[in-house]
């Protein structure tokens, strides 16, 4: 990482802009207003124009590489943006806004906003269902304000692993992890059977093997999948091997939820040790950040440089603005 930060893109605005253009426009400039490319786009050069400005002959609009991205209309130098981007993608458990503020010399308020914009760029949608062996589990992190806590009469109370009434004062997070693949996590108001069933059905292919603990939240929805393997944590069982019928023959399959629990472990250590405080309205953005790093981890062949390039490509078509209420 030390050698990486010696890259000219962190101290030369021209180098930073050219690096970003190569990631956002790998096949040449594209007009963000109408989608025109190639001969329809002209680079404006000369003293009358600031560096990096292009004009589209189709819609007659001018633009730069940051238009209609999370960087749009930011007065923070692009070199600072890229440094923050690399720091966030290279830190397994995250990096605090205070740390980035001290390292880059940008105000804390601006740094906090920068990092939330980058988390928005990490968000992905329109994904196909997970397949293979998928582990599902829920956890609780952070306190819910007293006014928002469910009462005893509230439908769909949370449950502990044994099915007993659970921590209604905590924020619920549900995660689905494909073994050897990717993760999807969700912050929900209440982790009840209906909510869990909807998330599991929409994000896991029914041909997949679902692995959970003994929680009753998954009992009914587990019937929708080719296999529903469970381990009984309350009895000290954390992993076992069963012979599972696959392609006409029995194959030894490990039944456990260790993978999703490892994801929760990294998430909680990052939130408690690095970020320390997170308002509930921002929790989904922090989940997107931890999902992004897990889905672009070294075990999948994605190293720091490639992870940063993936995030740079993800800034397109996303905006995050904070406005004062009327």
C-alpha positions as CSV (number, residue, x, y, z in Angstrom):
1,X,0.0,0.0,0.0
2,X,2.9,2.4,0.8
3,X,4.3,2.0,-2.8
4,X,0.8,2.3,-4.2
5,X,0.4,5.8,-2.6
6,X,3.5,7.0,-4.5
7,X,1.5,6.8,-7.7
8,X,1.2,10.2,-9.5
9,X,-2.6,9.9,-9.4
10,X,-2.5,11.0,-5.8
11,X,-0.6,14.3,-6.4
12,X,-1.2,15.2,-10.0
13,X,-4.7,16.2,-11.1
14,X,-4.1,15.4,-14.8
15,X,-2.8,11.9,-13.9
16,X,-5.8,11.4,-11.6
17,X,-8.3,12.5,-14.3
18,X,-6.7,10.3,-17.0
19,X,-6.7,7.3,-14.6
20,X,-10.4,7.8,-13.8
21,X,-11.3,8.3,-17.5
22,X,-9.6,5.0,-18.4
23,X,-11.7,3.1,-15.8
24,X,-15.1,4.9,-16.4
25,X,-14.6,5.0,-20.2
26,X,-12.6,1.9,-21.0
27,X,-13.6,2.2,-24.7
28,X,-13.4,6.0,-25.0
29,X,-15.5,8.9,-23.8
30,X,-19.2,8.5,-23.5
31,X,-21.7,11.4,-23.2
32,X,-23.4,11.0,-19.8
33,X,-26.4,13.0,-21.1
34,X,-27.4,11.0,-24.2
35,X,-24.9,8.1,-24.4
36,X,-23.1,9.3,-27.6
37,X,-19.6,7.9,-28.3
38,X,-16.6,8.0,-30.6
39,X,-16.9,10.6,-33.4
40,X,-19.8,12.4,-31.7
41,X,-17.6,13.4,-28.7
42,X,-14.9,16.0,-29.0
43,X,-12.3,16.9,-26.4
44,X,-12.2,20.7,-25.8
45,X,-8.6,21.9,-25.5
46,X,-7.0,25.3,-25.2
47,X,-7.0,28.2,-22.7
48,X,-10.7,28.8,-22.9
49,X,-11.6,25.4,-21.4
50,X,-10.6,23.7,-18.2
51,X,-8.8,20.3,-18.5
52,X,-10.9,17.2,-19.1
53,X,-13.9,18.9,-20.8
54,X,-15.7,17.2,-23.7
55,X,-18.6,18.2,-25.9
56,X,-21.2,16.0,-27.5
57,X,-22.3,16.9,-31.0
58,X,-25.6,15.0,-30.6
59,X,-27.0,16.8,-27.5
60,X,-24.6,19.8,-27.6
61,X,-23.9,19.3,-23.9
62,X,-20.4,19.7,-22.3
63,X,-19.2,17.2,-19.7
64,X,-16.3,15.7,-17.8
65,X,-15.7,12.2,-16.4
66,X,-17.3,13.1,-13.1
67,X,-20.7,14.2,-14.5
68,X,-23.5,12.0,-13.3
69,X,-21.3,10.2,-10.9
70,X,-20.9,10.4,-7.1
71,X,-18.0,12.8,-7.7
72,X,-20.2,15.3,-9.5
73,X,-20.1,19.0,-8.4
74,X,-17.5,18.2,-5.8
75,X,-14.8,20.9,-5.2
76,X,-12.5,18.4,-3.5
77,X,-9.5,17.7,-5.8
78,X,-9.7,14.4,-7.7
79,X,-6.4,13.3,-6.3
80,X,-8.0,13.4,-2.8
81,X,-11.0,11.4,-4.0
82,X,-8.8,8.7,-5.5
83,X,-6.6,8.5,-2.3
84,X,-9.8,8.0,-0.2
85,X,-11.1,5.4,-2.7
86,X,-7.9,3.4,-2.4
87,X,-7.8,3.7,1.4
88,X,-11.3,2.4,1.7
89,X,-10.9,-0.5,-0.7
90,X,-7.5,-1.7,0.8
91,X,-8.7,-1.8,4.5
92,X,-10.3,-5.1,5.4
93,X,-12.3,-3.7,8.3
94,X,-12.6,-0.2,6.9
95,X,-10.9,3.1,7.7
96,X,-12.5,5.9,9.8
97,X,-13.4,9.3,8.4
98,X,-11.2,10.9,11.1
99,X,-8.2,8.8,9.9
100,X,-8.8,9.8,6.2
101,X,-9.3,13.4,7.3
102,X,-5.9,13.5,9.0
103,X,-4.1,11.7,6.2
104,X,-5.5,13.8,3.3
105,X,-5.8,17.2,5.0
106,X,-9.5,17.5,4.1
107,X,-12.0,18.7,6.7
108,X,-13.7,16.0,8.7
109,X,-17.2,17.0,7.5
110,X,-16.1,16.8,3.8
111,X,-14.3,13.5,4.4
112,X,-17.4,12.0,6.1
113,X,-19.5,13.0,3.0
114,X,-16.8,11.7,0.6
115,X,-16.8,8.3,2.3
116,X,-20.6,8.0,2.2
117,X,-20.5,8.9,-1.6
118,X,-18.0,6.1,-2.1
119,X,-20.2,3.7,-0.1
120,X,-23.0,4.6,-2.5
121,X,-20.7,3.7,-5.4
122,X,-20.1,0.3,-3.8
123,X,-23.8,-0.5,-3.9
124,X,-24.9,-2.9,-6.7
125,X,-28.4,-4.0,-7.8
126,X,-30.1,-6.2,-10.3
127,X,-28.2,-9.3,-9.3
128,X,-29.1,-12.8,-10.3
129,X,-30.0,-15.3,-7.5
130,X,-27.2,-17.0,-5.6
131,X,-26.6,-20.7,-6.3
132,X,-24.6,-23.7,-5.1
133,X,-24.4,-23.8,-1.3
134,X,-25.7,-20.7,0.4
135,X,-25.5,-19.9,4.1
136,X,-28.1,-17.6,5.7
137,X,-28.1,-16.1,9.2
138,X,-29.1,-13.0,11.1
139,X,-27.4,-10.9,13.7
140,X,-28.1,-7.8,15.7
141,X,-25.9,-4.8,15.9
142,X,-26.4,-1.3,17.5
143,X,-29.4,0.0,19.4
144,X,-32.7,1.0,18.0
145,X,-34.1,4.3,19.4
146,X,-36.7,3.7,22.1
147,X,-39.5,5.2,20.0
148,X,-38.9,2.7,17.2
149,X,-38.6,-0.4,19.3
150,X,-41.4,-3.0,18.8
151,X,-43.7,-3.5,21.7
152,X,-44.8,-6.9,23.0
153,X,-47.9,-6.7,20.9
154,X,-46.0,-5.8,17.7
155,X,-46.4,-8.5,15.0
156,X,-43.3,-10.3,13.9
157,X,-41.0,-10.0,16.9
158,X,-37.4,-10.9,16.5
159,X,-36.2,-14.3,17.6
160,X,-33.0,-15.8,19.1
161,X,-31.4,-19.0,17.7
162,X,-33.7,-21.2,19.8
163,X,-36.8,-19.5,18.6
164,X,-37.4,-17.5,21.8
165,X,-38.3,-13.8,21.7
166,X,-35.1,-11.8,21.0
167,X,-33.4,-8.5,21.2
168,X,-36.1,-6.1,20.1
169,X,-33.9,-3.1,21.0
170,X,-31.2,-4.1,18.5
171,X,-30.9,-3.5,14.7
172,X,-31.4,-6.6,12.7
173,X,-29.1,-7.6,9.8
174,X,-29.6,-10.6,7.6
175,X,-26.8,-12.0,5.4
176,X,-26.7,-14.6,2.6
177,X,-23.2,-16.0,1.7
178,X,-22.5,-18.3,-1.2
179,X,-19.6,-20.6,-0.3
180,X,-16.6,-19.6,-2.3
181,X,-18.6,-16.7,-3.8
182,X,-20.3,-13.5,-2.7
183,X,-22.4,-12.1,0.1
184,X,-25.6,-10.0,0.2
185,X,-26.6,-8.4,3.5
186,X,-29.7,-6.5,4.4
187,X,-30.7,-4.2,7.3
188,X,-34.4,-4.9,8.2
189,X,-36.7,-3.3,10.6
190,X,-37.7,-6.6,12.1
191,X,-36.2,-10.1,11.4
192,X,-39.4,-12.1,11.4
193,X,-40.4,-15.1,9.4
194,X,-42.1,-13.1,6.7
195,X,-39.2,-10.8,6.1
196,X,-36.6,-13.6,6.1
197,X,-38.6,-15.7,3.7
198,X,-39.0,-12.8,1.2
199,X,-35.2,-12.0,1.3
200,X,-34.2,-15.7,1.0
201,X,-36.7,-16.5,-1.8
202,X,-35.7,-13.4,-3.9
203,X,-32.0,-13.9,-3.6
204,X,-31.3,-17.6,-3.6
205,X,-32.1,-20.0,-6.5
206,X,-34.4,-22.8,-5.5
207,X,-32.0,-25.3,-6.9
208,X,-29.4,-24.2,-4.2
209,X,-28.6,-25.9,-0.9
210,X,-29.6,-23.6,2.0
211,X,-27.6,-23.9,5.2
212,X,-28.8,-22.3,8.4
213,X,-28.8,-22.8,12.2
214,X,-31.8,-24.2,14.0
215,X,-33.7,-20.8,14.1
216,X,-37.4,-21.3,13.3
217,X,-37.2,-18.3,11.0
218,X,-35.9,-20.7,8.2
219,X,-38.0,-23.7,8.9
220,X,-40.8,-23.0,6.4
221,X,-38.8,-21.2,3.7
222,X,-36.2,-24.0,3.8
223,X,-38.7,-26.3,2.2
224,X,-38.5,-24.3,-1.1
225,X,-34.9,-25.4,-1.8
226,X,-33.2,-28.6,-3.0
227,X,-31.7,-29.1,0.5
228,X,-32.1,-27.3,3.8
229,X,-29.2,-28.3,6.1
230,X,-29.3,-27.1,9.7
231,X,-26.9,-27.3,12.6
232,X,-28.0,-27.1,16.2
233,X,-25.8,-24.5,17.9
234,X,-27.7,-24.8,21.2
235,X,-26.5,-28.4,21.4
236,X,-22.9,-27.6,20.6
237,X,-23.1,-28.7,17.0
238,X,-21.3,-26.3,14.6
239,X,-20.4,-28.5,11.6
240,X,-21.1,-32.0,10.4
241,X,-20.8,-33.9,7.1
242,X,-23.9,-35.5,5.4
243,X,-24.1,-37.5,2.2
244,X,-26.3,-35.5,-0.1
245,X,-27.8,-36.7,-3.4
246,X,-26.3,-34.7,-6.3
247,X,-26.5,-35.6,-10.0
248,X,-27.6,-39.1,-9.2
249,X,-24.9,-39.9,-6.6
250,X,-24.3,-39.2,-3.0
251,X,-21.7,-36.5,-2.3
252,X,-20.3,-35.7,1.2
253,X,-21.4,-32.1,2.0
254,X,-20.5,-30.0,5.0
255,X,-23.4,-28.6,7.0
256,X,-22.5,-25.4,8.8
257,X,-22.9,-21.6,8.9
258,X,-19.3,-20.8,9.6
259,X,-18.8,-18.7,6.4
260,X,-21.6,-16.3,7.1
261,X,-20.6,-16.1,10.8
262,X,-17.1,-15.1,9.7
263,X,-18.6,-12.4,7.6
264,X,-20.5,-11.1,10.6
265,X,-17.3,-11.2,12.6
266,X,-15.4,-9.0,10.2
267,X,-18.4,-6.6,10.0
268,X,-18.7,-6.2,13.8
269,X,-15.0,-5.8,14.4
270,X,-15.0,-3.1,11.7
271,X,-18.0,-1.3,13.1
272,X,-16.9,-1.4,16.7
273,X,-13.2,-1.0,16.3
274,X,-13.0,1.4,13.3
275,X,-16.3,3.3,12.9
276,X,-17.5,3.0,16.6
277,X,-20.8,4.8,15.9
278,X,-23.3,4.5,13.1
279,X,-26.8,6.0,12.9
280,X,-29.4,3.5,11.9
281,X,-30.3,5.4,8.7
282,X,-26.7,4.9,7.4
283,X,-26.3,1.2,8.4
284,X,-27.3,0.0,4.9
285,X,-24.4,2.0,3.4
286,X,-21.9,0.4,5.8
287,X,-23.2,-3.0,4.9
288,X,-22.7,-2.1,1.2
289,X,-19.1,-1.3,2.0
290,X,-18.4,-4.6,3.8
291,X,-20.2,-6.5,1.1
292,X,-18.1,-4.8,-1.6
293,X,-14.8,-5.7,0.0
294,X,-15.9,-9.3,0.7
295,X,-17.2,-9.7,-2.9
296,X,-13.9,-8.4,-4.3
297,X,-11.5,-10.1,-1.9
298,X,-8.1,-11.6,-2.5
299,X,-9.5,-15.2,-2.2
300,X,-11.4,-14.5,-5.4
301,X,-8.3,-13.2,-7.1
302,X,-9.1,-9.5,-6.6
303,X,-6.2,-7.5,-5.1
304,X,-6.0,-3.8,-4.0
305,X,-5.5,-2.3,-7.5
306,X,-8.3,-4.3,-9.1
307,X,-10.6,-3.6,-6.2
308,X,-10.0,0.1,-6.5
309,X,-10.6,0.0,-10.3
310,X,-13.9,-1.9,-9.7
311,X,-15.1,0.8,-7.4
312,X,-14.0,3.6,-9.8
313,X,-16.2,2.0,-12.5
314,X,-19.1,1.8,-10.0
315,X,-19.3,5.6,-9.5
316,X,-21.3,6.1,-12.7
317,X,-25.0,6.8,-12.6
318,X,-25.1,7.3,-8.8
319,X,-25.6,10.4,-6.8
320,X,-25.8,11.0,-3.1
321,X,-26.8,14.5,-2.0
322,X,-27.7,15.7,1.5
323,X,-30.2,18.5,1.6
324,X,-31.6,20.5,4.4
325,X,-35.3,19.7,5.1
326,X,-37.7,22.4,4.0
